[in-house]
Amino acid sequence: MTSQTTDTIDLLAGIHAGSLLDRLRAQRPETRLNAQKSYQALFEPAHQGDVTLLERFAIAVFVAGLHGADEAGSFYASRLKEQAGGAAFAVSVDVEVERGRTNGPYGHYPAGPLSGEDRTGLVYEVTSENRDALGPKLATALEHSHLLVFRPREASAAALQKLLDAGWTATGIVTLSQIVAFLAFQIRVVAGLKALAENAANAGQAASA
């Protein structure tokens, strides 16, 4: 099945037609439809524009890995490998996922009343070897994605300038930010649906005991 005929969240959450979760999602058809439309706009665009499909899927694999979302990571990795040169990119991205995994959020606020909540953590950078393999544009995108996931309080004009210097356009930066935000949303929804399914299964077992 392709994502054109399968709702991506249903696929990742293991939801089958007629199941409890399928019926629950059907109660909010617009929410379900809009989530799938968001996926399609980001990963099945009519025009790739300033961000190629290879870049989009590589970023998605990286972000899913940072969130520890194995199903999403495998799904986006399979799509990445469908792109020309994607298999080699997937190897490099996997290495960077392992290097970038940490606990957050953390970072430093601008000097002021919130400074007391500052927390030091990993400032991630792609290895020089993988920067050569991925190219400076995608390597810088992974570094910025890591910042958005773990250090959003340090998002700044200087951080955006790094993307511009690496070849990102203003429109491309918006797309990059949307991908990171969408992955966070999608992963949380899938986790919530799986928790509901597990709770329902446990309740059913208790009732039949």
C-alpha positions as CSV (number, residue, x, y, z in Angstrom):
1,M,0.0,0.0,0.0
2,T,1.1,3.5,-0.6
3,S,0.6,6.6,1.5
4,Q,-1.9,7.8,-1.1
5,T,-4.3,5.0,-0.1
6,T,-3.2,4.5,3.5
7,D,-3.5,7.1,6.3
8,T,0.1,7.4,7.6
9,I,-0.8,7.7,11.2
10,D,-3.0,4.7,11.0
11,L,-0.1,2.8,9.4
12,L,2.4,3.8,12.0
13,A,0.0,3.1,14.9
14,G,-1.1,-0.3,13.4
15,I,-4.7,0.7,13.2
16,H,-6.9,-1.6,11.1
17,A,-10.3,-0.9,9.5
18,G,-13.1,-1.4,11.9
19,S,-10.9,-1.5,15.0
20,L,-11.7,0.5,18.2
21,L,-9.0,3.1,17.3
22,D,-10.3,3.3,13.7
23,R,-13.8,4.1,15.0
24,L,-12.3,6.7,17.5
25,R,-10.4,8.5,14.7
26,A,-13.5,8.4,12.5
27,Q,-15.3,10.5,15.0
28,R,-12.9,13.4,14.1
29,P,-12.7,13.1,10.3
30,E,-11.4,16.6,9.7
31,T,-8.6,16.1,12.1
32,R,-7.7,12.8,10.5
33,L,-7.9,14.3,7.0
34,N,-5.8,17.3,7.8
35,A,-3.1,15.3,9.4
36,Q,-2.8,13.2,6.3
37,K,-2.9,16.3,4.1
38,S,0.0,17.8,6.1
39,Y,2.0,14.6,5.5
40,Q,1.3,14.7,1.8
41,A,2.2,18.4,1.6
42,L,5.5,17.8,3.2
43,F,6.5,14.4,1.7
44,E,4.4,14.1,-1.5
45,P,4.4,17.7,-2.7
46,A,3.3,18.5,-6.2
47,H,6.5,20.5,-6.5
48,Q,9.6,19.9,-4.4
49,G,10.6,23.5,-4.5
50,D,13.8,24.3,-2.5
51,V,13.8,21.1,-0.5
52,T,14.3,17.8,-2.4
53,L,12.5,14.6,-1.4
54,L,15.8,13.1,-0.4
55,E,16.4,16.0,2.0
56,R,12.9,15.8,3.4
57,F,13.1,12.1,4.1
58,A,16.6,12.3,5.5
59,I,15.5,15.0,7.9
60,A,12.5,13.0,8.9
61,V,14.6,9.9,9.6
62,F,16.9,12.0,11.7
63,V,14.1,13.6,13.7
64,A,12.3,10.4,14.2
65,G,15.5,8.8,15.5
66,L,16.0,11.7,18.0
67,H,12.5,11.1,19.3
68,G,13.2,7.3,19.6
69,A,10.3,6.6,17.3
70,D,11.4,3.3,15.7
71,E,8.3,2.8,13.6
72,A,8.4,6.3,12.2
73,G,12.1,6.0,11.6
74,S,11.8,2.8,9.7
75,F,8.9,4.2,7.6
76,Y,10.8,7.3,6.6
77,A,14.0,5.3,6.0
78,S,12.2,3.1,3.5
79,R,11.0,6.2,1.7
80,L,14.5,7.7,1.8
81,K,16.0,4.6,0.3
82,E,13.6,4.9,-2.6
83,Q,15.3,8.2,-3.7
84,A,18.4,8.2,-5.9
85,G,21.4,8.0,-3.5
86,G,19.1,7.6,-0.6
87,A,20.5,4.3,0.6
88,A,24.0,5.8,1.2
89,F,22.4,8.8,2.9
90,A,20.5,6.5,5.2
91,V,23.7,5.0,6.4
92,S,25.1,8.4,7.3
93,V,21.9,9.6,8.9
94,D,21.7,6.5,11.1
95,V,25.2,7.2,12.4
96,E,24.2,10.8,13.1
97,V,21.0,9.7,14.9
98,E,23.1,7.6,17.3
99,R,25.5,10.5,17.9
100,G,22.7,13.0,18.4
101,R,20.5,11.1,20.8
102,T,20.2,12.8,24.2
103,N,17.7,14.0,26.8
104,G,16.1,17.4,26.6
105,P,14.9,20.1,26.3
106,Y,17.9,22.1,27.5
107,G,19.8,25.2,26.5
108,H,20.2,28.8,27.5
109,Y,17.7,31.6,27.4
110,P,18.7,35.2,26.7
111,A,19.9,36.9,29.9
112,G,16.9,37.8,32.0
113,P,14.3,36.3,34.3
114,L,14.3,32.9,32.6
115,S,18.1,32.4,33.0
116,G,17.6,30.4,36.1
117,E,16.1,27.7,34.0
118,D,19.2,27.4,31.8
119,R,20.5,23.8,31.4
120,T,23.6,22.7,29.7
121,G,23.5,19.9,27.1
122,L,24.9,18.5,23.9
123,V,25.5,21.0,21.2
124,Y,25.4,18.6,18.2
125,E,27.5,18.8,15.1
126,V,27.7,16.4,12.2
127,T,31.0,14.7,11.8
128,S,33.4,16.0,9.1
129,E,33.1,12.6,7.4
130,N,29.3,12.7,7.2
131,R,29.3,16.4,6.4
132,D,31.2,15.4,3.2
133,A,28.9,12.5,2.6
134,L,25.6,14.4,3.1
135,G,26.8,17.8,1.8
136,P,26.8,21.0,3.8
137,K,23.2,21.9,3.1
138,L,21.7,18.7,4.6
139,A,24.4,18.4,7.3
140,T,23.5,21.9,8.5
141,A,19.8,21.0,8.4
142,L,20.4,18.1,10.7
143,E,22.2,20.3,13.1
144,H,19.4,22.8,13.1
145,S,16.8,20.0,13.5
146,H,18.7,18.9,16.6
147,L,18.5,22.4,17.9
148,L,14.8,22.6,17.4
149,V,14.2,19.2,19.1
150,F,16.4,19.7,22.1
151,R,17.4,23.4,22.3
152,P,14.4,25.4,21.0
153,R,15.2,28.2,23.5
154,E,18.4,28.8,21.5
155,A,16.7,29.3,18.2
156,S,18.0,32.6,16.9
157,A,18.8,34.8,13.9
158,A,22.4,33.4,14.1
159,A,21.1,29.8,13.8
160,L,19.0,30.8,10.8
161,Q,22.0,32.5,9.2
162,K,23.9,29.2,9.4
163,L,21.2,27.6,7.2
164,L,21.3,30.5,4.8
165,D,25.1,30.2,4.6
166,A,24.7,26.5,3.8
167,G,22.4,27.1,0.8
168,W,19.0,27.1,2.4
169,T,16.5,29.7,1.2
170,A,13.9,31.4,3.4
171,T,11.2,29.2,1.9
172,G,13.3,26.1,2.4
173,I,13.9,27.0,6.1
174,V,10.1,27.2,6.6
175,T,9.7,23.8,5.1
176,L,12.5,22.4,7.3
177,S,10.8,23.8,10.4
178,Q,7.5,22.4,9.3
179,I,9.0,18.9,8.9
180,V,10.5,19.0,12.4
181,A,7.2,20.2,13.9
182,F,5.1,17.7,12.0
183,L,7.2,14.8,13.0
184,A,6.9,15.8,16.7
185,F,3.1,16.0,16.2
186,Q,2.8,12.7,14.3
187,I,5.0,10.8,16.7
188,R,3.0,12.0,19.7
189,V,-0.3,11.1,18.1
190,V,0.9,7.6,17.3
191,A,2.2,7.1,20.8
192,G,-1.1,8.2,22.2
193,L,-3.1,6.0,20.0
194,K,-0.9,3.0,20.8
195,A,-1.3,3.7,24.6
196,L,-5.1,3.8,24.1
197,A,-5.0,0.4,22.2
198,E,-2.9,-1.1,25.0
199,N,-5.2,0.2,27.7
200,A,-8.2,-1.2,25.8
201,A,-6.5,-4.6,25.4
202,N,-5.7,-4.7,29.1
203,A,-9.2,-3.7,30.1
204,G,-10.6,-6.5,27.9
205,Q,-8.3,-9.1,29.4
206,A,-9.3,-8.0,32.9
207,A,-13.0,-8.2,32.1
208,S,-12.6,-11.7,30.7
209,A,-10.5,-13.0,33.6
